[in-house]
Amino acid sequence: MIPTERPHRRTGPTERRPVALITGGSRGIGLGIAEHLAQTGFDLAINGLRPETAISEVLTHLRGLGAEVLYCPGSIADTEARATVLANVKRHFGRLNVLVNNAGMAPTVRADILDATEASFDQVLNTNLKGPYFLTQSVANWMLQQKAEDAEHQCSIITISSVSAAVASVNRGDYCISKAGLSMLTQLFAVRLGAAGIPVYEVRPGIIKTDMTAGVTTKYDSLIADGLTLQPRWGLPDDVGRAVAAIASNSFPYSTGQVFLIDGGLTVGRF
C-alpha cells in the first residue's frame, strides 16, 4: 500500500533541485527514504530490480510529492548494470548530490554458520557489499569531478547497513558479514573523501517492518513485547526515511564517518 501523501517543501522556480540516487528505492526502507527526500526537495533516481510497469503506482506517488523521478532498473551486483544506472542518471539529470546505498538481500535460506554454503555467501556478499562498494567508487569519482567543476556543489554518500553489522546472528552469518563490511565501507570513503568536502555516513536500522521481515513477524512481535527494544514497537521505513532526509539535507555537516542508529534502543547495553 502506498502511504498517504504529506506536504513537501518545493524549491524556488529558478533553483535546481538536488538529485538523489537510491538503490532499492521502490519498496520497504528505500521507499520510505525516497518519500522523505522527495518531500525535502530532491529529485530522484530510483534503482530496483522490477520492471518499471510493476512499480508505476510507486513512481506516480513519488512524483505526486513534487519530485522528478527517473527509474533505473538493474542489479547493483552486476558491473554492467551499475554502469548503466549511473549513465542514465548522468544523461537525464547531469548531476548527483546524494547516493543512498540501500539495496540489499537476506540469505535465501537461513543456515547455521556450520552448515552455510559458499553459493549463499557469494550471492549475499555480491549484492550487499561488493555492489555498493564499487557503485560508491564510481559515484565518488563523479562527485569529485563535480566538486572540481563547482566548489559549491553539495554532495554526500549515505549507506544503509543494519544492527547486524555489530550484533551476531549465527543463522545468517553471510548477511552479518556483509553489513559489517558496509560499516567499514563508510569509514574508508569518509577518510578518502573528507578533504574534498564529501561527507559519508552510515545509517544502521534495527527491526524494521518491511516485506523482508514479514516472515519473522510473530517472532519479533513477541521479542518486542518482552522488551527487546526500549521503544516497544517495530521500526518503520518512515523512521529511516526521516533520518536519511535530515542527513542528506546537510543537517550534520561535521559528522562524516559516523553511524546513525535507528533501532528503538535495541543495541543499548542493559543489565
VOLUMMI-357854 format. One record per atom (N, C-alpha, C, O): x negated, y, z. Coordinates in steps of 0.001 Angstrom, whole numbers, plus 500000, padded with zeros to 6 digits. Each point is the difference from the previous one (the first is absolute). Layout:
// VOLUMMI-357854
XYZ ...
***
This chain:
// VOLUMMI-357854
499158498813500000 500842501187500000 499117501245500000 499028500068500753 501299500914498412 499247501239499939 500453500902501139 501198500240500155 497856500269500653 500373500842501133 500682501286499553 499837500434498859 500928500173502045 500687501254499716 498990501100499718 498981500104500683 501296500708498323 499085501067499652 500015501072501078 501029500250500628 497826500375499577 499850501043500998 499419501250499350 499429499928498912 500714501218501750 499464501237499410 498494499898499796 499318499278500728 500175501433498301 498570499987499737 499535501414499663 500789500865499619 497915499335500534 499409501299499698 499551500023498551 499294499098499550 501109501925499722 499575500156498605 498895501047499912 499967500961500770 499143498833498288 498977501015499758 500607501124499172 501076499845499422 498235501273500525 500488501132499235 499950499731498511 499364499038499571 501301501800499620 500107499752498560 498673500045499275 499861499391498939 499148501321501610 498721500104499308 498945499054500580 498878499948499498 501466499316501538 499039499113500643 499999498627499329 501033499512499543 497797499888500412 499909498609499556 500134499114501226 499274500167500980 501644498903498963 500179499104501130 498829499020500068 499513499549498963 500039500123502228 498961498987500124 500538498634499584 501208499765500021 497889499344499603 500365498678499492 499434498932500913 498834500058500392 502003498960499948 499568498860500806 500225498711499229 501057499804499401 497951499321500614 500120498648499461 500187499051501175 499163499938500901 501942499324499082 500319499063501080 500067498604499414 500872499715499179 498219499410501231 500073498616499540 501047499269500840 500122500231501203 500625498890498145 501090499321500706 501029500991500493 500524499852501104 499775501160498092 500820501108500469 501484499900499739 500725500967500236 499753497899499286 501413499909499626 500859499255501012 501201499830499791 498185499721501315 500781499250500989 499297500089501358 498829500372500075 501878499290500972 499417499877501326 499272501250500461 500483501120499829 498343498668500761 499209501120500522 499665500988498887 500055501211500211 499602498285498617 499641500879498900 501124500945499609 499755501163499682 501475498343500342 501139500855499673 500222501039501094 500314501154499708 499523498440501550 500110500981501077 498996501124499845 500311501164500255 498480498483499324 498968501012499750 500389500881498818 499885501224500064 500574498147498861 500374500756498800 501103501006500303 499955501135499527 501028498456501255 501096500911500347 499486501235500726 500358501125499652 498808498663501350 499532501138500784 499047500891499200 500006501218500180 499185498202498947 499136500831499169 500826500821499008 499695501165499744 501347498223499704 500882500747499090 500648501169500729 500073501104499460 500394498665501747 500648501046500783 499014501094500409 500386501152500200 498350498481499921 498970500956500408 499537500861498835 499343501018500216 500985498594498550 499637500814498849 499041499352499024 499413500687499165 500414497992500924 499098499286499098 500756499445498802 501158499599500116 498176500382498730 500415499138498900 499332498659500199 498977499903500677 501606499048498728 499606498651500357 499644499147498789 500668500040498967 498259499187501190 499712498877499103 500200498751500845 499271499773500966 501701499433498675 500365498814500771 499473498770499285 500328499763498838 498858499458501852 499488498743499450 500747498835500635 500320500028501188 499953498948498008 500652498797500502 499900498891498988 499486500194498899 501006498641501473 499924498834499125 501254499794499164 499927499401498926 501215501077501536 501259499732499315 500145500865498751 499413501079499927 501365498461499085 500253500833498818 500782501246500393 500743499997500982 499083501057498248 500639501275500338 501515499880500067 500642500669500809 499930498483498346 501455499848500008 500501499436501330 501142500245500387 498015499007500308 500416499394501262 500003500992501155 500585499723501048 498770501431498777 499931500975501092 500553501358499565 499653501033500571 501195498953498431 500530501264499478 500754500775501080 499932501229500036 500780498075500839 500738500673501075 499039500698500961 500266501112500456 498612498225499849 498993500591500880 499411501257499373 499876501028500667 499764498897498066 499398501145499322 500973501166499915 499610501154500176 501661498545499554 501023501045499957 500140500667501366 500130501220500098 499840497969500942 500086500519501367 498841500952500303 500215501081500550 498567498528499097 498839500848500270 500058501284499188 499631501064500496 500820498848498278 500151501220499186 501059500917500601 499902501224499907 501113498170500711 501027500803500659 499483500766501200 500637500952500449 498219498645500075 499365500710501107 499109501149499512 499362500681500803 500601499525497886 499287501144499447 498681499688499339 499332500906499501 500272497825500481 498689499644499465 500082499629498519 500986499420499544 497969500922499724 499788499386498692 499363498653500275 499028499921500751 501498499017498655 499562498652500345 499564499250498749 500746499902499025 498046499576501019 499459499151498945 499843498599500562 499408499823501064 501116499176498235 499826498625500452 498842499364499249 499946500042498771 499120499364501984 498793499401499432 499915498537500430 499396499705501032 501191499373498207 499990498600500407 498624499363499835 499206500415499156 500530498578501660 498754499260499876 499478499547501347 500259500631501025 499004498273498966 499419499466501223 498674500678500293 499113500024499148 500745500526502051 498730500641500341 498885498980500178 498832500377500092 501507498342499957 498972498962500064 499318499797498657 498959499349499920 501624501205499030 499501499809498638 499234501232499528 500516501117500051 498257498674499492 499137501117499597 500628500849498904 500032501226500105 500463498137498853 500573500751498882 501268500721500413 500246501123499559 500565498243501286 501240500637500449 499696501255500808 500682501013499845 498300498933501020 499626501185500778 499593501139499073 500405501145500199 498790498537498787 499555501028499059 501179500602499247 500029501203499740 500938497961499913 501178500477499276 500840500922500873 500485501031499535 499684498598501726 500767500841500919 499387501391500080 500708500998499864 497981499076500355 499352501307500117 500049500772498684 500181501217499996 499661498082498904 500065500671498699 501379500620499789 500110501097499451 500943498208500983 501357500528499862 500207501228500873 500659500954499588 498778499027501621 500125501159500885 499260501197499394 500516501117499994 498293498645499507 499225501082499379 500732500586498798 500069501219499838 500475497909499325 500670500463498780 501273500779500343 500298501014499370 500446498513501623 501304500611500297 499865501265500848 500609501022499685 498596498916501389 499898501126500934 498721500822499808 499999501212500216 498918498127499378 498730500696499834 499278500315501288 498980500689499985 501531498818501137 499397500278501305 500492498968501004 500999499316499779 498274500590501330 500424499138501100 499504500612501296 498823500337500124 502062499804500828 499664500586501286 499896498973501121 499171500144500899 501662498825499053 500016499019501079 500134498598499421 500857499740499155 498281499363501315 500163498572499739 500487499356501285 499406500189501062 501676499050498843 500479499207501127 499852498527499630 500765499466499198 498235499889501403 499811498560499816 500987499268500899 499768499859501200 501323499681498222 501033499351500798 500295498574499566 500383499176500830 499451500515497895 500376498678499497 499248498895500731 498803500114500263 501902498838500054 499370498875500677 500949498819500046 501174500111499646 498303498763500794 500801498786500067 499623499194501230 498877500078500499 502084499149499975 499728499019501044 499638498684499316 500334499813498831 498995499273501863 499728498701499378 501297499289499637 500987500077500732 499003499238498146 501190499274499564 500409498961501036 501188499796500252 497822499553500342 500241499020501060 499136500368501191 498780500111499878 501848500078501276 499221500254501211 499398498677500455 500711499016500204 497979500977499952 499319498765500381 498957500294501069 499335501036499969 500532498040500977 498960500099501010 498647500157499300 499767499391498956 499346501421501614 498713500236499344 499186498718499837 499066499968499198 501265498985501537 499305498719499802 500509499264498771 499380499038499546 501746501410499917 500596499337498835 500154500914498793 500419499541498937 499252501736501199 500232500970498928 499172499676498757 498928499402500085 501593501005498769 499373499653498723 499244501172499388 500302501162500272 498720498517498907 499272501033499266 500910500721499017 499842501198499766 501119498070499655 500897500628499025 500807501122500653 500146501079499426 500375498666501769 500749501028500709 499095501166500370 500388501159499854 498420498543500620 499042501049500383 499699500908498815 500027501224500126 499688498174498725 499673500794498813 501176500870499576 499820501171499665 501378498263500348 501181500750499577 500253501197500917 500231501114499528 499724498650501773 500275501075500952 498899501060499965 500299501194499984 498442498390500005 498897500968500009 499928500801498710 499673501187500031 500625498188498838 499976500730498730 501039501123499980 499733501102499520 501448498600501006 501077500987500001 499834501034501100 500161501197499763 499517498344501437 500007500882501164 498708500770500211 500012501047500647 498870498460498820 498721500642500285 499200500349498745 499608501152499816 500150497863499325 499205500279498813 500682501042499114 499356500943499539 501935498888500224 500727500953499170 499939501415500543 499602500911499273 500783499311502000 499906501353500558 498579500552500023 499800501199499804 499212497939500432 498611500466500044 499603500621498666 499462501107499961 500800498189498962 499563500508498699 500942501067499440 499570500843499213 501703499136501179 500872501104499635 499530501272500695 499952501066499386 499702498823501894 499496501161500740 498704500510499384 499786501210499918 499350497881499649 498757500410499337 500304500854498770 499406501061499810 501519498470499363 500341500734498776 500641501344500317 499671501017499391 501250498974501573 500677501243500372 499009500978500612 500055501195499712 499034498310501134 499017500875500639 499149500712498948 499740501196500127 499828498093498848 499211500628498938 500806501059499256 499466501048499637 501810498683500138 500862500990499337 500206501217500905 499970501138499532 500238498617501762 500182501123500925 498747500862500084 500091501226500070 498745498139499923 498745500771500011 499898500870498746 499545501142500061 500878498309498813 500000500770498759 500961501184500099 499670501110499583 501520498648500973 500971501083500153 499481501089500941 500200501190499754 499131498391501326 499437500977500937 498874500815499342 499844501190500276 499377498157498854 498924500708499298 500569501049499058 499406501060499804 501749498637499614 500633500935499067 500776501092500722 500161501105499482 500323498576501731 500784500961500773 499756499735501477 500557499056500561 498623501761500069 499620499785501397 501190500079500938 499933499492501119 501162501136498448 501184500136500841 500954498817499871 501015499943500693 498668499122498433 500882498849499809 500041499162501279 498965499532500477 502226500283500069 500178499240501229 500297498542499666 500889499711499198 498369499374501416 500256498585499760 499604499179501216 499196500435500824 501369498395499274 499719499108501121 500363498578499616 500705499763499020 498803499300501767 500266498573499787 500530499419501304 499391500162501057 501747499161498858 500657499436501175 500233498517499740 500636499630499013 498849499527501870 500147498562499829 500886499438501110 499777500254501183 501227498982498411 500913499360500943 499447498620500321 499945499126499135 499652500689502098 499479498686500396 501047499298500862 501125499801499541 498546499823501675 500920499271500879 499334499836501349 498774500032500100 502035499791500949 499408499653501296 499228498691499904 499182499687500865 501085499549498074 499261498748499786 498531500251499665 499211499057499937 500418502199499848 498583500330499832 499233499766501289 498785499804499981 501932500218501150 499326499864501296 500636498966500916 499439499681501048 501730499787498573 500712499005500812 500006498686499237 500531499928498892 498891499045501683 499811498728499296 501285499174499948 500679499819501010 499641499681497790 501091499038499799 499400498778499311 499707500045498805 500109498874501932 499237498872499464 500734499236498906 499411499138499348 501874501168500442 500720499319498910 500051500846498733 500715499664499056 498548501404500921 499862500808498772 498676500759500044 499953501228499928 498992498003500192 498674500590500098 499612500818498794 499339501031500130 501066498517498687 499654500735498774 500609501399500023 499358500965499585 501865499146500894 500671501296500086 499270500913500986 499750501168499702 499910498295501471 499305500801501008 498649500498499479 499639501158500209 499629497972499122 498698500391499459 500160501087498938 499196500930499931 501840498949499245 500214501024498966 500296501356500626 499534501025499503 501226498991501571 500342501270500638 498808500567500766 499810501216500029 499393497931500583 498776500475500647 499062500609498966 499324500992500270 500641498405498543 499184500548498920 500476501374499565 499186500867499682 502139499344500298 500526501317499639 499591501055501017 499779501160499651 500123498431501607 499552500939501026 498565500463499723 499689501184500136 499445497884499477 498631500381499643 499965500785498696 499177500901499843 501709498768499220 500096500779498760 500202501471500320 499350500868499417 501561499408501520 500265501380500388 498745500668500543 499689501132499629 499597498187501236 498794500585500577 498930500245498937 499350501045499993 500474497994499121 498984500138498965 500266501203499098 499104500806499748 502131499309499771 500304501104499096 500062501328500747 499727501047499413 500627498929501867 499957501235500790 498568500519500094 499758501201499881 499288497878500335 498593500393500062 499530500535498653 499323501026499936 501033498285499000 499512500361498668 500593501313499495 499327500759499302 501933499509501051 500709501141499416 500123501190500942 500517501047499611 499012498801501623 500177501063500975 499414501326499569 500655501034500127 498132498957499370 499338501246499608 500695500678498828 499866501208499806 500875498015499415 500707500564498843 501360500578500380 500696500562499155 499682499300502119 501280500544500437 501180499147499595 501095500515499776 498690498166500126 501085499064499678 500202499101501219 499256499035500176 501730501259500665 500206499180501185 500633498646499655 500764499867499044 498889499145501768 500462498627499790 500552499496501327 499355500142501039 501830499274498929 500688499609501222 500531498569499917 500226499462498916 499963499947502249 500658498696500106 501273500156500819 499978500590501080 501125498884498412 501260499929500743 500253498535500307 500039499166499095 500133500524502176 500063498610500453 501377499695500604 500203500197501198 500746499324497983 501335499694500515 500003498735500863 499129499137499894 501884500796500959 500233498794500790 501073499144499355 499909499662498820 501096499991501946 501077499132499504 501042500882499322 500762500699500668 499265499262498006 500867500865499211 501068499150499310 499690498961499417 501551501478500651 501107499245499409 500024500214498486 500439501045499520 499088497965499741 499989500025498538 500361498612499492 500235499083500787 499809500766497890 500267498675499453 498874499024500329 500228498791500054 498539501727500171 498885499123500336 500170499358501382 499520498891500235 501160501806500668 500183499475501358 501375499377500209 500336499593501112 500462500330497821 501364499482500144 500017498575500539 500906499632500748 498105499567498878 499981498599500414 499656499776501467 500180498902500526 499325502142500130 499626499859501416 500824500941500879 499581500355501102 501585500045498408 500835500949500740 500373499470501373 499858500705500999 500618498061499059 500431499439501279 498849499931500996 500170500311501179 498666499284498342 498816499911500862 499677501349500621 499801500096501211 500146500945497968 499586501301500509 501115500726500737 499724500822500874 501532498892498792 501099500518500821 499808499569501449 500140500798500927 499536497925499248 499808499465501344 498778500597500683 500061500380501170 498818499705498094 498777500540500586 500155501471500388 499505500428501043 501174500333498122 500218501412500305 500897500143501230 499760500847500861 501268498321499208 500874500021501176 499246499652501275 500357500458501085 498596498726498780 499186499590501155 498867500974500315 499198499746500898 500729501378498360 499018501026500337 498755500027499152 499003500593500411 501010498793498426 498814499989499146 499544501419499668 498802500284499991 502151500603499736 499689501390499690 500480500894501134 501002499697500648 498294501398499595 500421500928501041 501316500679499629 500854500230500857 499297500084497877 501274500515499509 500799498797499495 499595499364499027 501525500313501611 500670498712499772 500842499936498730 501218499830500056 498127500307498820 500679499874498704 499001499641498927 498790500131500184 501734499413498687 499179499804498810 499517501365499482 500682501013500159 498151498992499229 499607501159499223 500723499977498664 500431498943499539 499701502215499844 500694500129498725 499078500624498956 499079500734500358 501152498989498363 499223500678498964 500023501514500164 499026500677499670 502072499851500832 500112501430500235 498951500490500994 499471501101499845 500222498094501174 498988500379500987 498635500161499343 499272500952500282 500392498114498845 498717500068499304 500001501150499004 499005500711499863 502122499473499437 500095501082499025 499803501369500623 499348500861499410 501204499349501771 499834501280500687 498517500271500292 499509501113499812 499798497848500649 498585500162500330 499174500306498761 499165500905500011 501068498341498922 499220500202498775 500251501388499417 499068500653499531 502185499800500498 500301501333499464 499273501079500782 499515500969499416 500404498875501901 499284500985500813 498516500012499659 499393501065499886 500024497749499950 498579499904499661 499745500569498601 499063500771499795 501778498841499254 499822500438498610 500162501507499859 499448500605499080 501304499994501824 500235501445499946 498895500796500682 500146501198500240 498752498133500070 498821500637500575 500233500498501430 499442501015500417 501397498248500325 500237500356501396 498849499582500912 499917500437501147 499196498713498335 498871499517500801 498702500164499206 499358499010499650 500257502227500066 498860500229499107 498647499635500598 499017499878499270 500921499944502065 498718499729500650 499998498608500640 499419499793501066 501241499263498267 500158498657500571 499628498901499023 500515498886500106 498607501396498946 499667498969499018 499426498760500673 499268500091500986 501078498751498464 499516498732500519 500806499436501149 499677498927500511 501380501782499911 500730499597501194 501164499063499688 500500499930498878 499907499351502176 501102499042499922 501229500607500661 499927500487501128 501202499485498171 501275500440500551 500854498758500245 500401499317499058 499870500402502203 500776498818500368 501486500324500019 500438500926500682 500328498303498564 501455500146499943 500584498655500463 500533499231499201 499351500507502111 500311498652500480 500874499959501245 500139498951500628 500449502184499732 500900500006501156 499326499631501300 500661499601500958 498022500529499080 499264499663501211 499623498532500131 499590499551501070 500552499700497832 499707498563500041 498578499719500470 499772499074500779 499279501719498754 498596499684500271 499445500711501241 498797499943500255 502068500726500519 499540500599501247 499675498880500999 500827499118500236 497990500919500337 499614498978500951 500811500080501280 500219501083500544 500226497755499936 500820499960501216 499598498824500875 499522498977499509 500678501184501801 499778498899500943 501338499386500389 500041499054500787 
***
